[in-house]
Amino acid sequence: MQIDALEWDDGNLLHLALGHGIEAEEAEEVFAVAPLFRRTKRGHYAVFGRSRAGRLLVLVFEMKGGRRARVITGWDMSVAERRYYQRHRTG
């Protein structure tokens, strides 16, 4: 999957920071370093990855025009999600 930019606004920045303790920089790191993508049941996408600090995160996003992704929500990986990530990652 090719993503050229992430789309941020006050809504998704606040939701991630206040609701899940994830800063925009951490989210961008997940997309930048060996991301593992998966389609969700609701038609969005999920990206599994590691921040530079080593935090394992899952981010749900939607694709916008021009290869832009808008992050909807995110969380720290569960044990099952960590196993999935370890089993399927390439980097």
MOPAC internal coordinates of N, CA, C and O (Angstrom, degrees):
PM7 1SCF
backbone

  N    0.0000 0     0.00 0     0.00 0    0    0    0
  C    1.4489 1     0.00 0     0.00 0    1    0    0
  C    1.5241 1   108.25 1     0.00 0    2    1    0
  O    1.2310 1   120.49 1   -47.98 1    3    2    1
  N    1.3111 1   116.66 1   132.02 1    3    2    1
  C    1.4603 1   121.71 1  -179.17 1    5    3    2
  C    1.5233 1   109.82 1  -103.67 1    6    5    3
  O    1.2310 1   120.75 1   -60.35 1    7    6    5
  N    1.3309 1   116.18 1   119.65 1    7    6    5
  C    1.4684 1   122.08 1   176.72 1    9    7    6
  C    1.5191 1   107.16 1  -124.70 1   10    9    7
  O    1.2310 1   121.29 1   -56.35 1   11   10    9
  N    1.3310 1   115.14 1   123.65 1   11   10    9
  C    1.4622 1   119.91 1  -178.43 1   13   11   10
  C    1.5217 1   113.23 1   -95.24 1   14   13   11
  O    1.2310 1   120.25 1   154.66 1   15   14   13
  N    1.3410 1   117.13 1   -25.34 1   15   14   13
  C    1.4686 1   119.80 1  -176.83 1   17   15   14
  C    1.5241 1   110.16 1  -156.29 1   18   17   15
  O    1.2310 1   121.18 1   -25.48 1   19   18   17
  N    1.3131 1   115.34 1   154.52 1   19   18   17
  C    1.4582 1   121.65 1   173.16 1   21   19   18
  C    1.5159 1   108.35 1  -105.76 1   22   21   19
  O    1.2310 1   121.02 1   -40.67 1   23   22   21
  N    1.3253 1   115.66 1   139.33 1   23   22   21
  C    1.4548 1   121.71 1  -179.42 1   25   23   22
  C    1.5307 1   108.77 1  -100.58 1   26   25   23
  O    1.2310 1   121.07 1   -58.07 1   27   26   25
  N    1.3392 1   115.56 1   121.93 1   27   26   25
  C    1.4605 1   121.36 1  -179.38 1   29   27   26
  C    1.5166 1   110.28 1  -119.34 1   30   29   27
  O    1.2310 1   121.10 1   -33.85 1   31   30   29
  N    1.3169 1   115.50 1   146.15 1   31   30   29
  C    1.4569 1   121.79 1   169.34 1   33   31   30
  C    1.5282 1   106.96 1  -144.55 1   34   33   31
  O    1.2310 1   120.39 1    -5.53 1   35   34   33
  N    1.3246 1   116.86 1   174.47 1   35   34   33
  C    1.4611 1   119.62 1  -177.25 1   37   35   34
  C    1.5253 1   112.30 1   -58.17 1   38   37   35
  O    1.2310 1   120.37 1   144.91 1   39   38   37
  N    1.3210 1   116.89 1   -35.09 1   39   38   37
  C    1.4568 1   120.92 1  -177.77 1   41   39   38
  C    1.5149 1   113.42 1   -63.41 1   42   41   39
  O    1.2310 1   120.41 1   126.38 1   43   42   41
  N    1.3376 1   116.83 1   -53.62 1   43   42   41
  C    1.4608 1   117.27 1  -177.44 1   45   43   42
  C    1.5262 1   111.84 1   -75.12 1   46   45   43
  O    1.2310 1   119.37 1   150.45 1   47   46   45
  N    1.3150 1   118.81 1   -29.55 1   47   46   45
  C    1.4737 1   120.72 1   175.75 1   49   47   46
  C    1.5297 1   111.04 1   -63.92 1   50   49   47
  O    1.2310 1   120.59 1   133.59 1   51   50   49
  N    1.3319 1   116.48 1   -46.41 1   51   50   49
  C    1.4665 1   120.25 1   179.73 1   53   51   50
  C    1.5211 1   111.61 1   -67.25 1   54   53   51
  O    1.2310 1   120.11 1   137.84 1   55   54   53
  N    1.3099 1   117.40 1   -42.16 1   55   54   53
  C    1.4649 1   120.67 1   179.92 1   57   55   54
  C    1.5225 1   110.72 1   -59.06 1   58   57   55
  O    1.2310 1   120.22 1   132.77 1   59   58   57
  N    1.3161 1   117.18 1   -47.23 1   59   58   57
  C    1.4641 1   120.06 1  -179.95 1   61   59   58
  C    1.5277 1   111.82 1   -65.30 1   62   61   59
  O    1.2310 1   120.65 1   133.64 1   63   62   61
  N    1.3327 1   116.37 1   -46.36 1   63   62   61
  C    1.4660 1   120.23 1  -175.94 1   65   63   62
  C    1.5264 1   111.97 1   -69.22 1   66   65   63
  O    1.2310 1   120.22 1   128.68 1   67   66   65
  N    1.3180 1   117.19 1   -51.32 1   67   66   65
  C    1.4631 1   120.21 1  -175.29 1   69   67   66
  C    1.5252 1   112.72 1   -80.44 1   70   69   67
  O    1.2310 1   120.51 1   142.08 1   71   70   69
  N    1.3009 1   116.62 1   -37.92 1   71   70   69
  C    1.4601 1   120.23 1  -177.19 1   73   71   70
  C    1.5106 1   114.70 1   -81.50 1   74   73   71
  O    1.2310 1   120.58 1   150.64 1   75   74   73
  N    1.3448 1   116.49 1   -29.36 1   75   74   73
  C    1.4579 1   119.16 1  -172.25 1   77   75   74
  C    1.5302 1   113.96 1  -133.89 1   78   77   75
  O    1.2310 1   120.01 1   178.70 1   79   78   77
  N    1.3236 1   117.58 1    -1.30 1   79   78   77
  C    1.4585 1   120.21 1   178.30 1   81   79   78
  C    1.5109 1   114.28 1    67.75 1   82   81   79
  O    1.2310 1   120.39 1  -152.92 1   83   82   81
  N    1.3284 1   116.86 1    27.08 1   83   82   81
  C    1.4713 1   121.68 1  -178.96 1   85   83   82
  C    1.5203 1   108.66 1  -110.60 1   86   85   83
  O    1.2310 1   120.62 1   -55.96 1   87   86   85
  N    1.3110 1   116.41 1   124.04 1   87   86   85
  C    1.4677 1   121.51 1   177.28 1   89   87   86
  C    1.5281 1   109.47 1   -87.98 1   90   89   87
  O    1.2310 1   120.73 1   -25.08 1   91   90   89
  N    1.3170 1   116.21 1   154.92 1   91   90   89
  C    1.4680 1   121.50 1  -179.32 1   93   91   90
  C    1.5250 1   111.51 1   -56.02 1   94   93   91
  O    1.2310 1   120.38 1   141.47 1   95   94   93
  N    1.3239 1   116.89 1   -38.53 1   95   94   93
  C    1.4671 1   120.29 1  -179.29 1   97   95   94
  C    1.5234 1   111.10 1   -61.72 1   98   97   95
  O    1.2310 1   120.39 1   138.85 1   99   98   97
  N    1.3406 1   116.87 1   -41.15 1   99   98   97
  C    1.4670 1   120.30 1   178.05 1  101   99   98
  C    1.5267 1   110.58 1   -63.42 1  102  101   99
  O    1.2310 1   120.60 1   136.50 1  103  102  101
  N    1.3171 1   116.46 1   -43.50 1  103  102  101
  C    1.4601 1   120.67 1   179.38 1  105  103  102
  C    1.5302 1   110.30 1   -60.80 1  106  105  103
  O    1.2310 1   120.28 1   136.36 1  107  106  105
  N    1.3111 1   117.06 1   -43.64 1  107  106  105
  C    1.4594 1   120.68 1   179.65 1  109  107  106
  C    1.5219 1   111.46 1   -63.48 1  110  109  107
  O    1.2310 1   120.39 1   144.95 1  111  110  109
  N    1.3278 1   116.86 1   -35.05 1  111  110  109
  C    1.4672 1   120.43 1   177.93 1  113  111  110
  C    1.5263 1   111.05 1   -64.81 1  114  113  111
  O    1.2310 1   119.95 1   142.72 1  115  114  113
  N    1.3210 1   117.70 1   -37.28 1  115  114  113
  C    1.4632 1   121.38 1   178.81 1  117  115  114
  C    1.5280 1   110.35 1   -61.48 1  118  117  115
  O    1.2310 1   120.18 1   138.59 1  119  118  117
  N    1.3220 1   117.26 1   -41.41 1  119  118  117
  C    1.4608 1   121.26 1   178.46 1  121  119  118
  C    1.5296 1   111.90 1   -70.64 1  122  121  119
  O    1.2310 1   119.99 1   151.91 1  123  122  121
  N    1.3250 1   117.62 1   -28.09 1  123  122  121
  C    1.4686 1   121.45 1  -171.40 1  125  123  122
  C    1.5254 1   113.97 1   -84.90 1  126  125  123
  O    1.2310 1   119.99 1   150.03 1  127  126  125
  N    1.3251 1   117.62 1   -29.97 1  127  126  125
  C    1.4673 1   119.89 1  -171.65 1  129  127  126
  C    1.5285 1   110.42 1  -117.39 1  130  129  127
  O    1.2310 1   120.31 1   -77.19 1  131  130  129
  N    1.3216 1   117.02 1   102.81 1  131  130  129
  C    1.4706 1   124.91 1   174.79 1  133  131  130
  C    1.5307 1   113.71 1    47.16 1  134  133  131
  O    1.2310 1   119.55 1  -123.42 1  135  134  133
  N    1.3278 1   118.47 1    56.58 1  135  134  133
  C    1.4616 1   119.92 1   179.42 1  137  135  134
  C    1.5236 1   112.05 1   -72.42 1  138  137  135
  O    1.2310 1   121.11 1   -30.46 1  139  138  137
  N    1.3203 1   115.48 1   149.54 1  139  138  137
  C    1.4587 1   122.64 1   174.79 1  141  139  138
  C    1.5266 1   106.77 1  -114.55 1  142  141  139
  O    1.2310 1   120.33 1   -62.77 1  143  142  141
  N    1.3303 1   116.97 1   117.23 1  143  142  141
  C    1.4565 1   121.98 1  -175.48 1  145  143  142
  C    1.5236 1   110.99 1  -101.69 1  146  145  143
  O    1.2310 1   121.46 1   -32.06 1  147  146  145
  N    1.3331 1   114.80 1   147.94 1  147  146  145
  C    1.4622 1   121.31 1   176.78 1  149  147  146
  C    1.5290 1   108.54 1  -149.98 1  150  149  147
  O    1.2310 1   120.08 1   -38.23 1  151  150  149
  N    1.3002 1   117.45 1   141.77 1  151  150  149
  C    1.4640 1   122.78 1   176.79 1  153  151  150
  C    1.5315 1   108.34 1   -78.71 1  154  153  151
  O    1.2310 1   120.00 1   -39.74 1  155  154  153
  N    1.3340 1   117.61 1   140.26 1  155  154  153
  C    1.4584 1   120.81 1   178.86 1  157  155  154
  C    1.5275 1   110.35 1   -93.75 1  158  157  155
  O    1.2310 1   120.89 1   -13.24 1  159  158  157
  N    1.3139 1   115.89 1   166.76 1  159  158  157
  C    1.4630 1   120.73 1   179.61 1  161  159  158
  C    1.5271 1   112.06 1   -65.51 1  162  161  159
  O    1.2310 1   120.25 1   154.79 1  163  162  161
  N    1.3201 1   117.12 1   -25.21 1  163  162  161
  C    1.4712 1   121.09 1  -178.49 1  165  163  162
  C    1.5322 1   112.69 1   -91.55 1  166  165  163
  O    1.2310 1   120.05 1  -173.37 1  167  166  165
  N    1.3183 1   117.50 1     6.63 1  167  166  165
  C    1.4563 1   120.23 1   176.30 1  169  167  166
  C    1.5152 1   115.53 1    90.90 1  170  169  167
  O    1.2310 1   120.25 1  -177.69 1  171  170  169
  N    1.3258 1   117.13 1     2.31 1  171  170  169
  C    1.4599 1   120.47 1   174.05 1  173  171  170
  C    1.5228 1   108.04 1   -90.50 1  174  173  171
  O    1.2310 1   120.75 1    13.16 1  175  174  173
  N    1.3086 1   116.17 1  -166.84 1  175  174  173
  C    1.4522 1   121.84 1   176.68 1  177  175  174
  C    1.5186 1   108.76 1  -127.32 1  178  177  175
  O    1.2310 1   121.35 1   -26.18 1  179  178  177
  N    1.3301 1   115.02 1   153.82 1  179  178  177
  C    1.4573 1   121.17 1   172.90 1  181  179  178
  C    1.5179 1   107.17 1  -121.81 1  182  181  179
  O    1.2310 1   121.04 1   -37.73 1  183  182  181
  N    1.3143 1   115.62 1   142.27 1  183  182  181
  C    1.4528 1   121.10 1   173.95 1  185  183  182
  C    1.5264 1   107.29 1  -120.78 1  186  185  183
  O    1.2310 1   121.22 1   -48.54 1  187  186  185
  N    1.3181 1   115.27 1   131.46 1  187  186  185
  C    1.4540 1   122.81 1   177.64 1  189  187  186
  C    1.5153 1   106.77 1  -108.00 1  190  189  187
  O    1.2310 1   120.42 1   -43.94 1  191  190  189
  N    1.3200 1   116.81 1   136.06 1  191  190  189
  C    1.4578 1   118.05 1   179.14 1  193  191  190
  C    1.5041 1   113.12 1  -177.05 1  194  193  191
  O    1.2310 1   121.96 1     1.80 1  195  194  193
  N    1.3101 1   113.85 1  -178.20 1  195  194  193
  C    1.4573 1   123.05 1  -174.52 1  197  195  194
  C    1.5154 1   109.40 1  -118.02 1  198  197  195
  O    1.2310 1   120.93 1   -43.89 1  199  198  197
  N    1.3359 1   115.83 1   136.11 1  199  198  197
  C    1.4681 1   119.55 1   172.79 1  201  199  198
  C    1.5228 1   107.97 1   -78.24 1  202  201  199
  O    1.2310 1   120.42 1   -11.08 1  203  202  201
  N    1.3111 1   116.80 1   168.92 1  203  202  201
  C    1.4731 1   119.91 1   178.96 1  205  203  202
  C    1.5292 1   111.98 1   -62.26 1  206  205  203
  O    1.2310 1   120.92 1   152.57 1  207  206  205
  N    1.3298 1   115.84 1   -27.43 1  207  206  205
  C    1.4645 1   120.57 1   178.48 1  209  207  206
  C    1.5308 1   111.76 1   -80.65 1  210  209  207
  O    1.2310 1   120.22 1   176.13 1  211  210  209
  N    1.3453 1   117.18 1    -3.87 1  211  210  209
  C    1.4563 1   121.14 1   177.50 1  213  211  210
  C    1.5156 1   114.66 1    95.83 1  214  213  211
  O    1.2310 1   119.93 1  -176.14 1  215  214  213
  N    1.3084 1   117.73 1     3.86 1  215  214  213
  C    1.4598 1   121.60 1   179.55 1  217  215  214
  C    1.5302 1   109.53 1   -73.10 1  218  217  215
  O    1.2310 1   120.19 1   -52.44 1  219  218  217
  N    1.3260 1   117.24 1   127.56 1  219  218  217
  C    1.4581 1   122.56 1   179.81 1  221  219  218
  C    1.5225 1   108.79 1   -91.58 1  222  221  219
  O    1.2310 1   120.99 1   -61.45 1  223  222  221
  N    1.3383 1   115.70 1   118.55 1  223  222  221
  C    1.4568 1   121.49 1  -173.09 1  225  223  222
  C    1.5188 1   112.02 1  -126.42 1  226  225  223
  O    1.2310 1   121.35 1   -26.98 1  227  226  225
  N    1.3328 1   115.03 1   153.02 1  227  226  225
  C    1.4553 1   123.57 1   168.24 1  229  227  226
  C    1.5179 1   106.08 1  -118.62 1  230  229  227
  O    1.2310 1   120.58 1   -50.13 1  231  230  229
  N    1.3231 1   116.50 1   129.87 1  231  230  229
  C    1.4608 1   121.77 1   177.52 1  233  231  230
  C    1.5179 1   108.37 1  -123.46 1  234  233  231
  O    1.2310 1   120.64 1   -47.33 1  235  234  233
  N    1.3209 1   116.39 1   132.67 1  235  234  233
  C    1.4678 1   121.81 1   175.45 1  237  235  234
  C    1.5191 1   106.56 1  -100.52 1  238  237  235
  O    1.2310 1   121.08 1   -45.89 1  239  238  237
  N    1.3411 1   115.53 1   134.11 1  239  238  237
  C    1.4600 1   119.77 1  -177.03 1  241  239  238
  C    1.5130 1   110.43 1  -145.31 1  242  241  239
  O    1.2310 1   121.55 1   -14.92 1  243  242  241
  N    1.3336 1   114.64 1   165.08 1  243  242  241
  C    1.4570 1   121.33 1   173.72 1  245  243  242
  C    1.5177 1   108.19 1  -120.34 1  246  245  243
  O    1.2310 1   121.51 1   -31.11 1  247  246  245
  N    1.3139 1   114.72 1   148.89 1  247  246  245
  C    1.4550 1   119.53 1   177.86 1  249  247  246
  C    1.5196 1   109.20 1   -86.71 1  250  249  247
  O    1.2310 1   121.19 1   -44.09 1  251  250  249
  N    1.3176 1   115.33 1   135.91 1  251  250  249
  C    1.4548 1   123.17 1   175.37 1  253  251  250
  C    1.5272 1   106.97 1  -109.93 1  254  253  251
  O    1.2310 1   120.15 1    -2.54 1  255  254  253
  N    1.3032 1   117.31 1   177.46 1  255  254  253
  C    1.4586 1   120.30 1   178.96 1  257  255  254
  C    1.5178 1   112.31 1   -62.81 1  258  257  255
  O    1.2310 1   120.78 1   -27.73 1  259  258  257
  N    1.3049 1   116.12 1   152.27 1  259  258  257
  C    1.4599 1   121.18 1   174.95 1  261  259  258
  C    1.5129 1   114.82 1    70.20 1  262  261  259
  O    1.2310 1   119.84 1  -146.63 1  263  262  261
  N    1.3358 1   117.92 1    33.37 1  263  262  261
  C    1.4635 1   122.90 1   177.85 1  265  263  262
  C    1.5232 1   113.65 1    60.91 1  266  265  263
  O    1.2310 1   120.93 1  -147.23 1  267  266  265
  N    1.3278 1   115.83 1    32.77 1  267  266  265
  C    1.4669 1   121.24 1   176.51 1  269  267  266
  C    1.5227 1   108.81 1  -100.52 1  270  269  267
  O    1.2310 1   120.93 1   -39.73 1  271  270  269
  N    1.3164 1   115.83 1   140.27 1  271  270  269
  C    1.4621 1   121.83 1   177.50 1  273  271  270
  C    1.5213 1   109.17 1  -114.51 1  274  273  271
  O    1.2310 1   120.99 1   -41.59 1  275  274  273
  N    1.3409 1   115.71 1   138.41 1  275  274  273
  C    1.4633 1   121.29 1   176.15 1  277  275  274
  C    1.5174 1   107.34 1  -115.10 1  278  277  275
  O    1.2310 1   120.71 1   -64.79 1  279  278  277
  N    1.3298 1   116.26 1   115.21 1  279  278  277
  C    1.4575 1   121.54 1  -179.95 1  281  279  278
  C    1.5241 1   108.73 1   -70.84 1  282  281  279
  O    1.2310 1   120.97 1   -48.35 1  283  282  281
  N    1.3298 1   115.75 1   131.65 1  283  282  281
  C    1.4611 1   122.45 1  -179.52 1  285  283  282
  C    1.5227 1   110.73 1   -98.01 1  286  285  283
  O    1.2310 1   120.89 1   132.94 1  287  286  285
  N    1.3209 1   115.91 1   -47.06 1  287  286  285
  C    1.4618 1   121.14 1  -179.07 1  289  287  286
  C    1.5197 1   109.71 1  -158.79 1  290  289  287
  O    1.2310 1   120.46 1    -5.07 1  291  290  289
  N    1.2993 1   116.72 1   174.93 1  291  290  289
  C    1.4506 1   121.08 1   179.42 1  293  291  290
  C    1.5072 1   111.32 1  -168.16 1  294  293  291
  O    1.2310 1   120.95 1   -13.16 1  295  294  293
  N    1.3307 1   115.79 1   166.84 1  295  294  293
  C    1.4600 1   121.36 1  -179.95 1  297  295  294
  C    1.5217 1   109.63 1  -162.72 1  298  297  295
  O    1.2310 1   121.31 1   -12.68 1  299  298  297
  N    1.3216 1   115.10 1   167.32 1  299  298  297
  C    1.4632 1   121.22 1   172.87 1  301  299  298
  C    1.5268 1   107.99 1   -73.85 1  302  301  299
  O    1.2310 1   120.55 1   -40.89 1  303  302  301
  N    1.3302 1   116.55 1   139.11 1  303  302  301
  C    1.4613 1   120.84 1  -178.08 1  305  303  302
  C    1.5223 1   111.16 1   -60.50 1  306  305  303
  O    1.2310 1   121.62 1   -40.12 1  307  306  305
  N    1.3248 1   114.51 1   139.88 1  307  306  305
  C    1.4680 1   121.05 1   171.19 1  309  307  306
  C    1.5311 1   108.12 1   -77.30 1  310  309  307
  O    1.2310 1   120.63 1    -5.82 1  311  310  309
  N    1.3103 1   116.40 1   174.18 1  311  310  309
  C    1.4673 1   120.80 1   177.79 1  313  311  310
  C    1.5339 1   110.02 1   -59.76 1  314  313  311
  O    1.2310 1   120.26 1   134.86 1  315  314  313
  N    1.3231 1   117.10 1   -45.14 1  315  314  313
  C    1.4722 1   120.87 1  -179.95 1  317  315  314
  C    1.5248 1   110.92 1   -64.41 1  318  317  315
  O    1.2310 1   120.00 1   140.35 1  319  318  317
  N    1.3200 1   117.60 1   -39.65 1  319  318  317
  C    1.4629 1   121.08 1   178.82 1  321  319  318
  C    1.5256 1   110.69 1   -67.07 1  322  321  319
  O    1.2310 1   119.92 1   143.96 1  323  322  321
  N    1.3184 1   117.76 1   -36.04 1  323  322  321
  C    1.4743 1   120.77 1   176.02 1  325  323  322
  C    1.5199 1   110.67 1   -62.81 1  326  325  323
  O    1.2310 1   120.60 1   136.63 1  327  326  325
  N    1.3294 1   116.47 1   -43.37 1  327  326  325
  C    1.4703 1   120.21 1   178.15 1  329  327  326
  C    1.5294 1   110.36 1   -61.36 1  330  329  327
  O    1.2310 1   120.37 1   135.13 1  331  330  329
  N    1.3289 1   116.90 1   -44.87 1  331  330  329
  C    1.4669 1   121.57 1   178.35 1  333  331  330
  C    1.5302 1   110.08 1   -58.94 1  334  333  331
  O    1.2310 1   120.54 1   132.48 1  335  334  333
  N    1.3122 1   116.57 1   -47.52 1  335  334  333
  C    1.4677 1   122.22 1  -179.32 1  337  335  334
  C    1.5370 1   110.63 1   -61.10 1  338  337  335
  O    1.2310 1   120.46 1   132.25 1  339  338  337
  N    1.3217 1   116.73 1   -47.75 1  339  338  337
  C    1.4653 1   120.33 1  -179.39 1  341  339  338
  C    1.5382 1   111.35 1   -62.45 1  342  341  339
  O    1.2310 1   120.34 1   142.52 1  343  342  341
  N    1.3145 1   116.95 1   -37.48 1  343  342  341
  C    1.4503 1   121.82 1  -177.95 1  345  343  342
  C    1.5304 1   112.69 1   -72.38 1  346  345  343
  O    1.2310 1   119.92 1   147.55 1  347  346  345
  N    1.3340 1   117.76 1   -32.45 1  347  346  345
  C    1.4662 1   120.70 1  -171.92 1  349  347  346
  C    1.5215 1   116.13 1  -108.66 1  350  349  347
  O    1.2310 1   119.52 1   169.53 1  351  350  349
  N    1.2999 1   118.53 1   -10.47 1  351  350  349
  C    1.4738 1   119.20 1  -176.61 1  353  351  350
  C    1.5177 1   110.34 1   -71.19 1  354  353  351
  O    1.2310 1   121.88 1   -27.22 1  355  354  353
  N    1.3321 1   114.01 1   152.78 1  355  354  353
  C    1.4665 1   119.21 1  -178.51 1  357  355  354
  C    1.5139 1   111.55 1  -109.11 1  358  357  355
  O    1.2310 1   119.63 1   162.26 1  359  358  357
  N    1.3301 1   118.31 1   -17.74 1  359  358  357
  C    1.4541 1   120.19 1  -175.18 1  361  359  358
  C    1.4736 1   115.56 1  -106.02 1  362  361  359
  O    1.2310 1   120.10 1   180.00 1  363  362  361

